[in-house]
Amino acid sequence: MKKTIAVMACLVITMGAFAQTPEKKEESKMLRKDIKAKKAENHEMVKDATKLKIHEAKEEHKEAVADKKAIHRHADNLKDMGVHHPVQRAKHQIHAEKEAKKYKD
């Protein structure tokens, strides 16, 4: 009797842990997209600033700031879910994806 109760309790805890996994994956995917977008916006901003297109550079800067806020929002959510250093982890994953594409051919 005690064994069945213990086994049932373990199964409930395990099912609860697996139920949270898709949320983490989706949140980390959005974080990676935000990091890529911020990097692209910063690149465009610097390119516009060097060509003295100040108005366009300001618009790119506003978009980069919005991406930065989204990064922090997603990182906070992932930290609440128990992920350690989510931003660094996402940057490493992005780098690994680029390296895999480079050597895939």
C-alpha positions in Angstrom: 0.0 0.0 0.0 2.8 2.4 0.9 4.7 1.5 -2.2 1.8 2.3 -4.5 1.2 5.6 -2.8 4.9 6.5 -3.2 4.9 5.4 -6.8 1.8 7.4 -7.6 3.3 10.5 -5.9 6.5 10.1 -8.0 4.4 9.8 -11.2 2.4 12.9 -10.4 5.6 14.9 -9.8 7.3 13.5 -13.0 4.2 14.4 -15.1 4.2 17.9 -13.6 7.9 18.3 -14.5 7.4 17.2 -18.1 4.3 19.4 -18.5 6.5 22.5 -18.0 9.1 21.6 -20.6 7.4 22.9 -23.7 6.9 26.3 -22.1 10.7 26.5 -21.5 11.5 25.5 -25.0 9.1 28.1 -26.4 10.4 30.8 -24.1 14.0 30.0 -25.0 13.2 30.0 -28.7 11.6 33.5 -28.4 14.7 34.6 -26.4 17.0 33.4 -29.2 14.9 35.3 -31.8 15.0 38.5 -29.7 18.8 38.3 -29.4 19.2 37.8 -33.1 16.9 40.7 -33.8 18.7 43.0 -31.4 22.1 42.1 -33.0 20.7 42.9 -36.5 19.1 46.2 -35.3 22.4 47.3 -33.7 24.2 46.4 -37.0 21.8 48.5 -39.0 22.0 51.3 -36.5 25.8 51.5 -36.8 25.6 51.3 -40.5 23.1 54.1 -40.7 25.1 56.2 -38.2 28.3 55.9 -40.2 26.5 57.0 -43.4 25.2 60.0 -41.3 21.5 58.9 -41.6 20.7 60.1 -38.1 16.9 59.7 -38.3 17.1 56.1 -39.5 19.7 55.4 -36.8 17.4 56.7 -34.1 14.6 54.5 -35.4 16.9 51.5 -35.3 18.0 52.4 -31.8 14.4 52.5 -30.6 13.8 49.0 -32.1 17.0 47.7 -30.5 15.8 49.0 -27.1 12.5 47.3 -27.5 14.3 44.1 -28.3 16.5 44.5 -25.3 13.4 44.9 -23.1 11.9 41.7 -24.6 15.2 39.9 -24.0 15.1 40.8 -20.3 11.4 39.9 -20.1 12.0 36.4 -21.6 15.1 35.9 -19.4 13.2 36.7 -16.3 10.5 34.2 -17.2 13.1 31.6 -17.9 14.9 32.3 -14.6 11.5 31.8 -12.8 11.3 28.4 -14.5 14.7 27.5 -13.2 17.0 28.1 -16.1 20.4 29.4 -15.0 22.0 32.2 -17.2 19.4 32.1 -19.9 20.9 34.9 -22.1 24.3 33.4 -22.1 22.9 30.0 -22.9 20.9 31.4 -25.8 23.9 33.2 -27.2 25.9 29.9 -27.0 23.0 28.1 -28.8 22.9 30.8 -31.5 26.7 30.4 -32.0 26.4 26.6 -32.2 23.6 26.9 -34.9 25.9 29.2 -37.0 28.8 26.8 -36.7 26.6 23.9 -37.6 25.4 25.7 -40.7 28.9 26.7 -41.6 30.3 23.1 -41.5 27.1 21.4 -42.8 28.2 21.8 -46.5 
